[in-house]
Amino acid sequence: MGELLQPWRPAKLRRYGRIGLFIGKWLMRLLSASVEMCLRHNFGRRYLRMIFLAFTFFAFCVSLAPGLTILSYAFLMNLLGLGIFHAVTVFTRRSRGAPEPHSFSAGDSWPAWQRLRLPQAVIQRWLEPALCLIASLPVSLIDPFLGLWLKASAAALFIKEQSAHWKARRRILDALDARLEAQKLNARLNLYQQKPGHGNQRAHRAQLPRRVLYPNP
């Protein structure tokens, strides 16, 4: 009986939870990067690795999935072409004099979204995942695999953007708290220095005993 219950011990559950969380994070990153290639541009230099891994992961899944239509292979070729385009854009950005984004940047939304006059955060958090979900509905009728991929990518992109938003918000609040604490500490330090006996003190010079300076003959 003890051997049957061994996989359900708290230590084992924590270990399984960490493994599942690790796999879930990477699935979220790969799925979201596969649609970010279509939805965005101006990626960071070090984010190209995630784009390459997303393309490789999709190609691997395509090779294993049965009953695919031409839409899946067209999407695969589209990812290949966009990956090459983004890589060329990143490596020629300095020669073109374009500003360099954060090296891990997941890209900026295409300029066509600017017609809506909405902040980029709103576009990336809400509209881009919604666009992926809407596009997956008619695709599912023709190619179930690609439709399922787009739905999973929409969910992954939504979770990723919400998580990034709340992380940034928490860092902003931490920075504001640190500034307030520094102001309070500075005010207490000024008050402490204004107290009697804590101002500018005269330098004390050590003196030797008189008999050492003027020894008896």
Backbone as CSV, one residue per row, in Angstrom:
resi,resn,N_x,N_y,N_z,CA_x,CA_y,CA_z,C_x,C_y,C_z
1,MET,0.829,-1.205,0.000,0.000,0.000,0.000,0.865,1.257,0.000
2,GLY,1.982,1.191,0.757,2.877,2.348,0.811,3.502,2.647,-0.538
3,GLU,3.814,1.598,-1.311,4.399,1.804,-2.629,3.404,2.444,-3.589
4,LEU,2.097,2.133,-3.422,1.089,2.725,-4.285,0.892,4.203,-3.990
5,LEU,1.035,4.578,-2.723,0.856,5.968,-2.335,2.127,6.793,-2.471
6,GLN,3.251,6.168,-2.793,4.527,6.893,-2.859,4.523,8.012,-3.908
7,PRO,3.929,7.820,-5.109,3.940,8.936,-6.071,3.133,10.137,-5.616
8,TRP,2.254,9.977,-4.586,1.396,11.074,-4.148,1.929,11.758,-2.905
9,ARG,3.158,11.509,-2.546,3.746,12.199,-1.411,3.981,13.665,-1.760
10,PRO,3.984,14.565,-0.741,4.149,16.000,-1.027,5.426,16.326,-1.790
11,ALA,6.538,15.661,-1.467,7.788,15.943,-2.176,7.679,15.573,-3.649
12,LYS,7.047,14.424,-3.916,6.861,14.004,-5.300,5.925,14.950,-6.040
13,LEU,4.873,15.397,-5.366,3.929,16.308,-6.008,4.588,17.638,-6.343
14,ARG,5.429,18.131,-5.440,6.137,19.387,-5.719,7.084,19.225,-6.902
15,ARG,7.727,18.086,-6.966,8.630,17.841,-8.087,7.867,17.762,-9.397
16,TYR,6.752,17.029,-9.402,5.934,16.948,-10.611,5.379,18.322,-10.993
17,GLY,5.030,19.120,-9.976,4.528,20.455,-10.245,5.577,21.342,-10.897
18,ARG,6.833,21.269,-10.420,7.906,22.065,-11.026,8.177,21.626,-12.463
19,ILE,8.140,20.315,-12.686,8.368,19.824,-14.055,7.238,20.273,-14.980
20,GLY,5.993,20.144,-14.493,4.859,20.576,-15.309,4.875,22.071,-15.578
21,LEU,5.275,22.871,-14.584,5.365,24.312,-14.780,6.442,24.670,-15.790
22,PHE,7.563,23.966,-15.744,8.643,24.213,-16.701,8.195,23.899,-18.128
23,ILE,7.536,22.741,-18.296,7.050,22.367,-19.631,5.977,23.342,-20.103
24,GLY,5.085,23.749,-19.196,4.036,24.685,-19.572,4.579,26.040,-19.998
25,LYS,5.617,26.522,-19.319,6.209,27.810,-19.696,6.814,27.753,-21.093
26,TRP,7.521,26.663,-21.384,8.140,26.566,-22.708,7.103,26.375,-23.804
27,LEU,6.047,25.635,-23.527,4.976,25.510,-24.518,4.322,26.864,-24.782
28,MET,4.113,27.639,-23.719,3.539,28.968,-23.884,4.454,29.855,-24.727
29,ARG,5.758,29.806,-24.483,6.698,30.635,-25.234,6.751,30.229,-26.705
30,LEU,6.786,28.932,-26.959,6.899,28.472,-28.349,5.618,28.732,-29.126
31,LEU,4.479,28.463,-28.506,3.213,28.690,-29.200,2.986,30.174,-29.481
32,SER,3.276,31.019,-28.490,3.074,32.456,-28.705,4.055,33.009,-29.722
33,ALA,5.291,32.522,-29.730,6.276,33.017,-30.711,5.905,32.635,-32.131
34,SER,5.196,31.511,-32.298,4.824,31.090,-33.647,3.811,32.029,-34.298
35,VAL,2.999,32.717,-33.494,2.068,33.697,-34.062,2.608,35.121,-33.958
36,GLU,3.523,35.348,-33.037,4.161,36.673,-32.974,4.947,36.974,-34.244
37,MET,5.465,35.943,-34.883,6.166,36.143,-36.149,5.257,36.755,-37.202
38,CYS,3.964,36.439,-37.136,3.008,36.973,-38.108,2.418,38.305,-37.681
39,LEU,2.360,38.547,-36.385,1.656,39.712,-35.867,2.560,40.903,-35.591
40,ARG,3.881,40.693,-35.537,4.776,41.758,-35.070,6.023,41.851,-35.930
41,HIS,6.805,42.883,-35.641,8.084,43.108,-36.309,9.024,43.768,-35.305
42,ASN,10.245,44.051,-35.740,11.246,44.730,-34.904,11.531,43.939,-33.627
43,PHE,11.899,42.685,-33.786,12.205,41.832,-32.640,13.594,42.153,-32.089
44,GLY,13.800,41.772,-30.832,15.118,41.896,-30.233,16.088,40.871,-30.788
45,ARG,17.355,41.192,-30.718,18.371,40.313,-31.313,18.367,38.937,-30.662
46,ARG,18.274,38.889,-29.341,18.324,37.606,-28.657,16.975,36.879,-28.677
47,TYR,15.917,37.548,-29.120,14.627,36.873,-29.246,14.540,36.042,-30.520
48,LEU,15.504,36.208,-31.418,15.506,35.399,-32.639,15.643,33.918,-32.329
49,ARG,16.306,33.597,-31.239,16.421,32.188,-30.855,15.051,31.589,-30.586
50,MET,14.173,32.340,-29.927,12.827,31.834,-29.654,12.038,31.671,-30.950
51,ILE,12.237,32.569,-31.901,11.561,32.446,-33.193,12.024,31.193,-33.922
52,PHE,13.323,30.930,-33.901,13.845,29.724,-34.544,13.306,28.468,-33.862
53,LEU,13.259,28.471,-32.524,12.730,27.310,-31.804,11.246,27.108,-32.086
54,ALA,10.494,28.194,-32.220,9.065,28.075,-32.523,8.846,27.460,-33.902
55,PHE,9.631,27.899,-34.873,9.514,27.302,-36.206,9.886,25.827,-36.182
56,THR,10.953,25.479,-35.479,11.375,24.081,-35.387,10.314,23.232,-34.692
57,PHE,9.712,23.770,-33.648,8.682,23.024,-32.921,7.452,22.791,-33.793
58,PHE,7.047,23.813,-34.553,5.893,23.635,-35.431,6.201,22.630,-36.540
59,ALA,7.416,22.703,-37.105,7.782,21.748,-38.147,7.794,20.319,-37.597
60,PHE,8.256,20.153,-36.360,8.262,18.828,-35.733,6.837,18.310,-35.534
61,CYS,5.928,19.179,-35.083,4.540,18.760,-34.885,3.849,18.446,-36.214
62,VAL,4.193,19.208,-37.246,3.622,18.935,-38.569,4.066,17.576,-39.083
63,SER,5.311,17.222,-38.814,5.819,15.931,-39.282,5.156,14.758,-38.576
64,LEU,4.570,14.982,-37.402,3.934,13.899,-36.659,2.419,13.860,-36.815
65,ALA,1.815,14.988,-37.160,0.352,15.057,-37.234,-0.164,14.372,-38.494
66,PRO,-1.196,13.572,-38.384,-1.766,12.910,-39.574,-2.872,13.758,-40.207
67,GLY,-3.147,13.502,-41.447,-4.276,14.118,-42.126,-4.181,15.615,-42.286
68,LEU,-3.014,16.136,-42.618,-2.857,17.576,-42.779,-3.290,18.012,-44.170
69,THR,-3.689,19.248,-44.272,-4.031,19.829,-45.557,-2.926,20.791,-45.989
70,ILE,-3.136,21.409,-47.108,-2.132,22.318,-47.632,-1.994,23.576,-46.773
71,LEU,-2.994,23.864,-45.935,-2.918,25.053,-45.086,-1.795,24.948,-44.066
72,SER,-1.601,23.765,-43.497,-0.528,23.595,-42.512,0.842,23.783,-43.154
73,TYR,1.029,23.228,-44.343,2.314,23.388,-45.032,2.504,24.831,-45.504
74,ALA,1.410,25.496,-45.884,1.516,26.901,-46.261,1.890,27.757,-45.053
75,PHE,1.309,27.432,-43.896,1.664,28.167,-42.671,3.112,27.911,-42.291
76,LEU,3.585,26.678,-42.506,4.979,26.364,-42.228,5.916,27.160,-43.125
77,MET,5.620,27.235,-44.408,6.442,28.027,-45.323,6.365,29.516,-44.996
78,ASN,5.192,29.935,-44.540,5.036,31.333,-44.133,5.930,31.652,-42.938
79,LEU,5.974,30.740,-41.959,6.849,30.946,-40.805,8.318,30.968,-41.223
80,LEU,8.681,30.121,-42.165,10.062,30.105,-42.640,10.425,31.435,-43.308
81,GLY,9.550,31.917,-44.180,9.820,33.187,-44.844,9.860,34.353,-43.877
82,LEU,8.924,34.393,-42.917,8.922,35.476,-41.944,10.135,35.394,-41.017
83,GLY,10.557,34.166,-40.678,11.756,34.038,-39.844,12.981,34.600,-40.530
84,ILE,13.129,34.304,-41.815,14.261,34.852,-42.570,14.153,36.375,-42.659
85,PHE,12.949,36.869,-42.901,12.745,38.314,-42.990,13.101,39.010,-41.676
86,HIS,12.633,38.465,-40.566,12.928,39.078,-39.270,14.421,39.012,-38.954
87,ALA,15.073,37.904,-39.298,16.507,37.793,-39.037,17.300,38.822,-39.847
88,VAL,16.951,38.978,-41.133,17.635,39.972,-41.966,17.392,41.380,-41.427
89,THR,16.164,41.647,-40.981,15.843,42.968,-40.430,16.650,43.257,-39.178
90,VAL,16.796,42.255,-38.320,17.531,42.455,-37.068,19.014,42.699,-37.337
91,PHE,19.621,41.902,-38.220,21.060,42.006,-38.431,21.456,43.177,-39.325
92,THR,20.513,43.788,-40.021,20.804,44.970,-40.830,20.290,46.251,-40.179
93,ARG,19.781,46.152,-38.972,19.191,47.314,-38.313,20.239,48.375,-38.007
94,ARG,21.402,47.966,-37.583,22.440,48.942,-37.228,22.955,49.664,-38.460
95,SER,23.111,48.953,-39.574,23.592,49.611,-40.795,22.561,50.580,-41.355
96,ARG,21.275,50.345,-41.072,20.231,51.251,-41.526,20.017,52.419,-40.584
97,GLY,20.715,52.412,-39.440,20.568,53.500,-38.481,19.291,53.456,-37.683
98,ALA,18.629,52.303,-37.642,17.383,52.166,-36.883,17.689,51.968,-35.406
99,PRO,16.844,52.469,-34.516,17.087,52.294,-33.077,17.021,50.827,-32.672
100,GLU,17.853,50.452,-31.743,17.940,49.071,-31.278,16.981,48.861,-30.112
101,PRO,16.045,47.921,-30.208,15.146,47.643,-29.074,15.845,46.774,-28.033
102,HIS,15.093,46.427,-27.009,15.599,45.492,-26.000,15.942,44.171,-26.686
103,SER,17.052,43.573,-26.289,17.514,42.373,-26.988,16.554,41.202,-26.830
104,PHE,15.713,41.206,-25.783,14.719,40.156,-25.591,13.313,40.630,-25.969
105,SER,13.216,41.714,-26.727,11.907,42.251,-27.087,11.145,41.280,-27.978
106,ALA,9.870,41.095,-27.671,8.999,40.225,-28.485,8.392,40.955,-29.662
107,GLY,8.918,42.104,-30.018,8.494,42.807,-31.217,7.429,43.856,-30.962
108,ASP,7.234,44.694,-31.966,6.207,45.726,-31.949,5.089,45.336,-32.919
109,SER,3.904,45.806,-32.630,2.773,45.539,-33.514,2.973,46.254,-34.845
110,TRP,2.394,45.701,-35.901,2.533,46.297,-37.214,1.897,47.683,-37.248
111,PRO,2.440,48.591,-38.065,1.913,49.967,-38.097,0.440,50.063,-38.505
112,ALA,-0.105,49.025,-39.125,-1.517,49.082,-39.524,-2.448,49.231,-38.322
113,TRP,-2.008,48.743,-37.145,-2.833,48.872,-35.948,-2.946,50.323,-35.486
114,GLN,-2.035,51.192,-35.923,-2.059,52.581,-35.471,-3.306,53.320,-35.937
115,ARG,-3.972,52.806,-36.952,-5.200,53.455,-37.412,-6.291,53.406,-36.360
116,LEU,-6.222,52.419,-35.472,-7.205,52.335,-34.399,-6.926,53.314,-33.277
117,ARG,-5.722,53.893,-33.262,-5.321,54.866,-32.241,-5.455,54.291,-30.836
118,LEU,-4.991,53.071,-30.693,-4.998,52.400,-29.400,-3.567,52.201,-28.934
119,PRO,-3.328,52.184,-27.623,-1.978,51.911,-27.125,-1.503,50.523,-27.543
120,GLN,-0.197,50.397,-27.700,0.355,49.109,-28.113,0.091,48.030,-27.076
121,ALA,0.053,48.419,-25.788,-0.229,47.428,-24.748,-1.620,46.825,-24.918
122,VAL,-2.593,47.638,-25.279,-3.954,47.132,-25.491,-3.998,46.210,-26.705
123,ILE,-3.280,46.575,-27.750,-3.259,45.753,-28.966,-2.637,44.392,-28.689
124,GLN,-1.519,44.392,-27.988,-0.814,43.134,-27.750,-1.496,42.279,-26.691
125,ARG,-2.157,42.894,-25.740,-2.797,42.123,-24.667,-4.149,41.563,-25.073
126,TRP,-4.882,42.268,-25.931,-6.266,41.888,-26.205,-6.543,41.618,-27.680
127,LEU,-6.137,42.539,-28.555,-6.551,42.419,-29.950,-5.804,41.317,-30.692
128,GLU,-4.512,41.192,-30.481,-3.757,40.156,-31.189,-4.204,38.743,-30.794
129,PRO,-4.359,38.426,-29.506,-4.914,37.088,-29.187,-6.318,36.877,-29.749
130,ALA,-7.138,37.930,-29.724,-8.489,37.794,-30.284,-8.442,37.549,-31.787
131,LEU,-7.511,38.198,-32.479,-7.371,37.978,-33.917,-6.976,36.543,-34.228
132,CYS,-6.059,35.985,-33.439,-5.661,34.582,-33.632,-6.843,33.642,-33.397
133,LEU,-7.619,33.930,-32.373,-8.763,33.076,-32.074,-9.816,33.153,-33.178
134,ILE,-10.067,34.347,-33.684,-11.050,34.495,-34.751,-10.582,33.798,-36.027
135,ALA,-9.274,33.919,-36.325,-8.748,33.270,-37.526,-8.789,31.753,-37.419
136,SER,-8.724,31.231,-36.199,-8.714,29.771,-36.034,-10.075,29.148,-36.301
137,LEU,-11.150,29.908,-36.209,-12.490,29.331,-36.352,-12.766,28.827,-37.773
138,PRO,-12.555,29.626,-38.815,-12.765,29.054,-40.162,-11.685,28.059,-40.562
139,VAL,-10.473,28.256,-40.041,-9.392,27.324,-40.379,-9.687,25.938,-39.826
140,SER,-10.317,25.863,-38.662,-10.615,24.564,-38.050,-11.527,23.714,-38.919
141,LEU,-12.366,24.342,-39.721,-13.265,23.581,-40.593,-12.521,22.895,-41.729
142,ILE,-11.371,23.464,-42.117,-10.601,22.916,-43.239,-9.435,22.074,-42.740
143,ASP,-8.708,22.612,-41.765,-7.523,21.925,-41.226,-7.632,21.910,-39.710
144,PRO,-8.120,20.828,-39.105,-8.287,20.803,-37.640,-6.979,21.010,-36.880
145,PHE,-5.882,20.471,-37.409,-4.608,20.617,-36.706,-4.194,22.083,-36.636
146,LEU,-4.216,22.781,-37.751,-3.822,24.192,-37.761,-4.801,25.038,-36.961
147,GLY,-6.083,24.697,-37.023,-7.055,25.434,-36.215,-6.793,25.274,-34.731
148,LEU,-6.475,24.041,-34.309,-6.148,23.806,-32.906,-4.867,24.525,-32.514
149,TRP,-3.896,24.563,-33.427,-2.634,25.251,-33.147,-2.876,26.754,-32.941
150,LEU,-3.699,27.344,-33.783,-3.972,28.773,-33.657,-4.742,29.086,-32.371
151,LYS,-5.659,28.212,-31.987,-6.384,28.418,-30.732,-5.446,28.326,-29.529
152,ALA,-4.579,27.310,-29.536,-3.621,27.175,-28.440,-2.646,28.347,-28.431
153,SER,-2.239,28.820,-29.607,-1.321,29.957,-29.672,-1.992,31.229,-29.181
154,ALA,-3.278,31.397,-29.491,-4.008,32.566,-28.996,-4.085,32.557,-27.475
155,ALA,-4.375,31.391,-26.890,-4.425,31.285,-25.433,-3.052,31.527,-24.818
156,ALA,-1.997,30.971,-25.444,-0.644,31.160,-24.919,-0.223,32.625,-25.002
157,LEU,-0.548,33.283,-26.118,-0.193,34.698,-26.266,-0.935,35.554,-25.252
158,PHE,-2.204,35.235,-25.022,-2.986,35.987,-24.038,-2.392,35.834,-22.636
159,ILE,-2.069,34.605,-22.243,-1.499,34.369,-20.909,-0.134,35.048,-20.782
160,LYS,0.668,34.971,-21.822,1.995,35.580,-21.781,1.915,37.092,-21.624
161,GLU,1.038,37.731,-22.384,0.931,39.192,-22.321,0.359,39.650,-20.986
162,GLN,-0.618,38.925,-20.453,-1.164,39.300,-19.150,-0.115,39.133,-18.059
163,SER,0.655,38.057,-18.135,1.712,37.839,-17.142,2.781,38.928,-17.230
164,ALA,3.178,39.294,-18.455,4.173,40.359,-18.612,3.643,41.696,-18.104
165,HIS,2.347,41.951,-18.325,1.755,43.206,-17.850,1.792,43.292,-16.332
166,TRP,1.414,42.219,-15.662,1.385,42.259,-14.208,2.789,42.259,-13.612
167,LYS,3.737,41.626,-14.282,5.123,41.705,-13.811,5.654,43.124,-13.911
168,ALA,5.372,43.798,-15.037,5.809,45.179,-15.194,5.128,46.087,-14.174
169,ARG,3.848,45.848,-13.925,3.125,46.648,-12.937,3.704,46.452,-11.543
170,ARG,4.055,45.220,-11.201,4.645,44.960,-9.895,6.013,45.628,-9.764
171,ARG,6.804,45.632,-10.831,8.104,46.296,-10.790,7.956,47.810,-10.647
172,ILE,6.932,48.375,-11.288,6.689,49.812,-11.132,6.318,50.142,-9.697
173,LEU,5.439,49.328,-9.108,5.059,49.556,-7.714,6.257,49.387,-6.781
174,ASP,7.111,48.406,-7.050,8.317,48.234,-6.234,9.235,49.450,-6.342
175,ALA,9.358,50.002,-7.562,10.202,51.183,-7.739,9.619,52.391,-7.006
176,LEU,8.291,52.550,-7.054,7.666,53.653,-6.328,7.836,53.494,-4.820
177,ASP,7.677,52.270,-4.325,7.877,52.027,-2.897,9.316,52.306,-2.492
178,ALA,10.257,51.908,-3.325,11.672,52.157,-3.007,11.966,53.649,-2.985
179,ARG,11.346,54.415,-3.896,11.583,55.859,-3.899,11.008,56.512,-2.654
180,LEU,9.808,56.082,-2.232,9.215,56.634,-1.019,10.035,56.282,0.215
181,GLU,10.516,55.049,0.288,11.355,54.656,1.415,12.655,55.442,1.437
182,ALA,13.225,55.703,0.251,14.451,56.500,0.194,14.194,57.935,0.637
183,GLN,13.035,58.500,0.279,12.708,59.854,0.719,12.536,59.919,2.232
184,LYS,11.854,58.935,2.812,11.695,58.903,4.264,13.043,58.749,4.966
185,LEU,13.888,57.885,4.438,15.205,57.686,5.042,16.049,58.949,4.939
186,ASN,15.947,59.639,3.798,16.696,60.880,3.639,16.199,61.951,4.602
187,ALA,14.870,62.029,4.826,14.329,63.004,5.774,14.799,62.694,7.194
188,ARG,14.805,61.433,7.589,15.287,61.067,8.923,16.780,61.346,9.079
189,LEU,17.538,61.133,8.004,18.963,61.402,8.063,19.231,62.893,8.228
190,ASN,18.468,63.732,7.509,18.637,65.177,7.661,18.260,65.627,9.067
191,LEU,17.181,65.050,9.623,16.786,65.385,10.982,17.839,64.944,11.992
192,TYR,18.442,63.813,11.758,19.477,63.322,12.662,20.715,64.210,12.625
193,GLN,21.080,64.682,11.442,22.261,65.529,11.315,22.042,66.920,11.879
194,GLN,20.784,67.366,12.001,20.501,68.696,12.534,20.479,68.731,14.055
195,LYS,20.515,67.594,14.723,20.505,67.564,16.180,21.838,68.078,16.723
196,PRO,21.822,68.685,17.945,23.087,69.166,18.546,24.039,68.011,18.778
197,GLY,25.274,68.294,18.484,26.300,67.273,18.684,26.504,66.364,17.512
198,HIS,25.665,66.500,16.447,25.800,65.662,15.271,26.114,66.469,14.027
199,GLY,26.476,67.732,14.235,26.826,68.564,13.096,28.276,68.360,12.708
200,ASN,28.834,69.404,12.119,30.237,69.320,11.723,31.106,69.396,12.967
201,GLN,31.784,68.373,13.267,32.649,68.301,14.429,34.072,68.660,14.055
202,ARG,34.733,69.331,15.009,36.131,69.679,14.790,36.990,68.430,14.852
203,ALA,37.993,68.450,14.018,38.909,67.297,14.013,39.706,67.258,15.304
204,HIS,39.820,66.103,15.876,40.547,65.917,17.131,41.954,65.438,16.818
205,ARG,42.899,66.146,17.372,44.302,65.802,17.138,44.871,65.134,18.371
206,ALA,45.403,63.986,18.147,45.981,63.251,19.282,47.219,63.959,19.799
207,GLN,47.374,64.031,21.135,48.520,64.681,21.771,49.231,63.686,22.664
208,LEU,50.541,63.747,22.609,51.351,62.895,23.462,51.502,63.522,24.843
209,PRO,51.742,62.739,25.848,51.962,63.302,27.191,53.125,64.292,27.184
210,ARG,53.065,65.247,28.136,54.084,66.300,28.182,55.462,65.758,28.471
211,ARG,55.507,64.759,29.319,56.808,64.215,29.672,57.458,63.460,28.522
212,VAL,56.599,63.039,27.553,57.176,62.398,26.357,57.730,63.452,25.414
213,LEU,56.977,64.595,25.328,57.473,65.658,24.442,58.697,66.371,25.004
214,TYR,58.686,66.570,26.330,59.788,67.311,26.968,60.352,66.443,28.093
215,PRO,61.139,65.493,27.743,61.696,64.618,28.787,62.651,65.383,29.714
216,ASN,62.728,64.944,30.956,63.645,65.575,31.920,65.088,65.324,31.518
217,PRO,65.917,66.346,31.628,67.348,66.137,31.277,68.051,65.239,32.269
